[in-house]
Amino acid sequence: MAEKNTSVLVTISVAGRKQEAKGKSVIEAIGKLKPGNVHTKVIMTVTHGKESRERVLGAYHAMRLFSTQGITKEILLKNTALLFE
């Protein structure tokens, strides 16, 4: 019996630059991304097996997601992961 692919691939495009990260969940994969200071819109694609979803994150949402730390980042990670369920 073949194992199912349970990893999630998250790809972001920030001002023409792409970054990818893999993880067991969407939250883990997003947490591995380190795009630095983001001041523009971000196109985020989440691929799980054959299914792929794409969302555009506004500049304010992306800035708070990638430039903050602590409880603010944890809340935004959870809310962003809910966009892809």
N, C-alpha and C positions, 0 to 999 in steps of 0.2 A: 504494500500500500504506500503510495507516495504522500509525502508530507505537504500540507498546504502552506503556501507562502503567506506568512502573517505579518511581514514587515510593511511599513508604510513609507513611501517616498514623498518628501515635500520639496517642491521646487519654487523658489521665489525669483522674480525678476524686478530688480531695482535699478532704474535709470539705465536699462540696457545690459546690466550685468546679471548673470544668473548664478545662483547657488543652490546646491542640493544637499539634503540630509536624509538619512534613513533612521528609523526607530521602530520599536514595537507598537507604539501608539502615535497618534497625531501630536499629542502634547510633547512627547519625548523627542520626536523629529524636529518640531519647531524650536524646542529648547536648544538643539544643537546648532542652529543657524546663528551666525555672527556677522551680519552685514554692516555693523558699525552704526553711525548716526544716519538715520533715514529721515529725509525731509520731503519725500515725494510719495506718490501712490505706489503701492506694491501689488504685483499680480502674483497670487499664491495658487499653486496647483498641488493637490494631494492625490496621489495614486496608490490605490490598494488593490493589488491583483490586476484585473482588467478594467476596473472601475476608476475613473478619473474625474475629479471635480475642480473647478477653477473659480476663484473669487478675486475681486479687486478690493484691497484694503485702502481706505483713505489715508492721507498723510498723517493725520493726528493719531489714528489708531495704530498705524505702523510705527510711528515714532515712539509711542508709549510701549508697544510690544517689544521692540528691540533695543531701546535706549534706557529703560528703567530697570530696577531690580526690586526684590522683596515682594510684598503682598500685591502691589500693583501689577507686576509682571505675571504673577500666578493667576490672578483674576482674569487678565487679558488672555493668557494662554488657554484657560478653560473656555472662555467665551469664543475665542477664535476656533478652537477645536469643535465647538458646537455648530459652527457654520458649515462644517464638512460632514455632519452626520446625516 
